[in-house]
């Protein structure tokens, strides 16, 4: 498959992930929380599959920046529990999510190590 298709799927998954996280933070409706959880899971799968597809297509191997992005992926996956249970304030949750996303974007674009 063309690497550009992997990038498009990856970015669509990232957009869906942030949509799901924002929805989970802002809603109190059980139906919306369920939908947010489903969207969160699907988006994590899209990000994972397309990310590994790009790793294979570009023959990156596993340098440190890919491992760091995998850790961020795990953290964003686990952060749904924090958002759902409102363990920290919504403003702090949004801040954490945005910082994690910006760090992942930096690692993917700059490939520092």
C-alpha positions as CSV (number, residue, x, y, z in Angstrom):
1,X,0.0,0.0,0.0
2,X,1.1,3.6,-0.7
3,X,2.7,5.2,2.4
4,X,0.5,8.2,1.9
5,X,-2.5,6.1,2.5
6,X,-1.0,5.0,5.9
7,X,-0.4,8.7,6.8
8,X,-4.0,9.6,5.9
9,X,-5.4,6.7,8.0
10,X,-3.0,7.7,10.9
11,X,-4.1,11.3,10.9
12,X,-7.7,10.4,10.7
13,X,-7.2,8.1,13.7
14,X,-5.5,10.9,15.6
15,X,-8.4,13.3,14.8
16,X,-10.9,10.6,16.0
17,X,-8.9,10.0,19.2
18,X,-8.9,13.7,20.1
19,X,-12.6,13.9,19.3
20,X,-13.3,10.9,21.5
21,X,-11.2,12.3,24.4
22,X,-12.9,15.7,24.1
23,X,-16.3,14.2,24.1
24,X,-15.5,12.0,27.1
25,X,-14.3,15.0,29.0
26,X,-17.2,17.2,28.2
27,X,-20.2,14.9,28.5
28,X,-22.2,13.5,31.3
29,X,-24.6,11.4,29.2
30,X,-24.0,7.7,29.5
31,X,-24.9,7.1,25.8
32,X,-22.3,9.7,24.7
33,X,-19.7,8.2,27.0
34,X,-20.3,4.8,25.5
35,X,-20.0,6.1,21.9
36,X,-16.8,8.0,23.0
37,X,-15.3,4.8,24.3
38,X,-16.0,3.0,21.1
39,X,-14.6,5.8,19.0
40,X,-11.5,5.9,21.3
41,X,-10.8,2.2,20.8
42,X,-11.3,2.3,17.0
43,X,-9.1,5.3,16.7
44,X,-6.3,3.7,18.7
45,X,-6.5,0.6,16.4
46,X,-6.3,2.9,13.3
47,X,-3.3,4.7,14.8
48,X,-1.5,1.5,15.7
49,X,-2.1,-0.3,12.4
50,X,-1.2,2.6,10.2
51,X,1.8,3.5,12.3
52,X,3.2,0.0,12.0
53,X,2.4,0.1,8.3
54,X,4.5,3.2,7.9
55,X,7.3,1.7,10.0
56,X,7.4,-1.2,7.6
57,X,7.1,0.8,4.4
58,X,9.9,3.3,5.4
59,X,12.1,0.5,7.0
60,X,12.6,2.6,10.1
61,X,13.2,-0.2,12.5
62,X,12.6,0.8,16.1
63,X,14.6,3.9,17.0
64,X,14.0,5.8,20.2
65,X,11.4,8.2,18.8
66,X,9.1,5.3,17.7
67,X,9.4,3.8,21.1
68,X,8.5,7.2,22.7
69,X,5.5,7.5,20.4
70,X,4.4,4.0,21.4
71,X,4.6,5.1,25.1
72,X,2.5,8.2,24.3
73,X,0.0,5.9,22.4
74,X,-0.3,3.7,25.6
75,X,-0.7,6.8,27.8
76,X,-3.5,8.3,25.6
77,X,-5.2,4.9,25.6
78,X,-5.1,4.7,29.4
79,X,-6.0,8.4,29.8
80,X,-9.6,7.5,28.9
81,X,-10.1,6.2,32.4
82,X,-8.9,9.5,33.9
83,X,-11.2,11.4,31.6
84,X,-14.2,9.1,32.2
85,X,-13.9,9.2,36.0
86,X,-13.1,12.9,36.1
87,X,-10.0,12.2,38.3
88,X,-8.6,15.6,37.3
89,X,-10.3,18.7,36.1
90,X,-11.5,19.0,32.5
91,X,-9.1,21.8,31.8
92,X,-6.1,19.8,33.1
93,X,-7.2,16.8,31.1
94,X,-7.3,18.9,27.9
95,X,-3.9,20.3,28.7
96,X,-2.4,16.8,29.2
97,X,-4.0,15.5,26.0
98,X,-2.7,18.5,24.0
99,X,0.8,18.3,25.3
100,X,0.9,14.5,24.6
101,X,-0.4,15.1,21.1
102,X,2.1,17.9,20.4
103,X,5.0,15.8,21.7
104,X,3.9,12.9,19.5
105,X,3.7,15.2,16.5
106,X,7.1,16.6,17.2
107,X,8.6,13.1,17.4
108,X,6.9,12.1,14.2
109,X,8.0,15.1,12.2
110,X,11.5,15.8,13.6
111,X,12.6,12.2,14.4
112,X,15.1,13.5,17.0
113,X,16.6,10.2,18.1
